[in-house]
Amino acid sequence: MSQGKWQDRKPRLTKREIEVLSLIAQGRSSQEVADALFVSKRTVDFHLANIYEKLNVNNRVKAFRRAAQMGLIPVEAFFGEVAD
């Protein structure tokens, strides 16, 4: 049996979705992300909804974890070098 739909086919996140997810992963709120990207909070929430759907998750933490597992965002950028 398959280990999960997300492992069979890697979703593609847009550049903006990666930016949003990266800022969220730094602990920023939707409003803080909106301010940093010069967009509305509603636009950030729209991007988050798209990310959740593409990654088949329902919250920020799961989205970050799934994206990191799939190599869609660089984990080292947030936590430094990963120990072997």
NORPE-V245041 format. One record per residue. RES is the residue in one letter. D_LAST is the distance of its C-alpha to the last C-alpha in Angstrom with 2 decimals. Layout:
res={RES & RES}
d_last={D_LAST & D_LAST}
//
This chain:
res={M & S & Q & G & K & W & Q & D & R & K & P & R & L & T & K & R & E & I & E & V & L & S & L & I & A & Q & G & R & S & S & Q & E & V & A & D & A & L & F & V & S & K & R & T & V & D & F & H & L & A & N & I & Y & E & K & L & N & V & N & N & R & V & K & A & F & R & R & A & A & Q & M & G & L & I & P & V & E & A & F & F & G & E & V & A & D}
d_last={29.86 & 27.78 & 24.58 & 25.96 & 27.97 & 25.28 & 23.12 & 26.22 & 27.07 & 24.98 & 27.18 & 27.96 & 27.88 & 30.27 & 29.37 & 31.08 & 29.29 & 25.91 & 27.39 & 28.65 & 25.45 & 23.47 & 26.09 & 26.18 & 22.42 & 23.19 & 25.55 & 28.74 & 31.70 & 33.49 & 36.19 & 33.85 & 32.27 & 35.84 & 36.90 & 34.00 & 34.75 & 38.54 & 39.09 & 40.43 & 38.52 & 40.03 & 38.39 & 34.94 & 35.66 & 36.79 & 33.52 & 31.58 & 33.83 & 33.15 & 29.37 & 29.70 & 31.91 & 29.78 & 26.63 & 28.76 & 27.81 & 30.08 & 28.42 & 26.31 & 23.23 & 23.20 & 23.88 & 20.93 & 18.53 & 20.17 & 20.23 & 16.53 & 15.82 & 18.34 & 17.08 & 20.36 & 19.11 & 16.23 & 14.05 & 12.89 & 16.62 & 16.81 & 13.78 & 12.54 & 9.22 & 6.52 & 3.80 & 0.00}
//
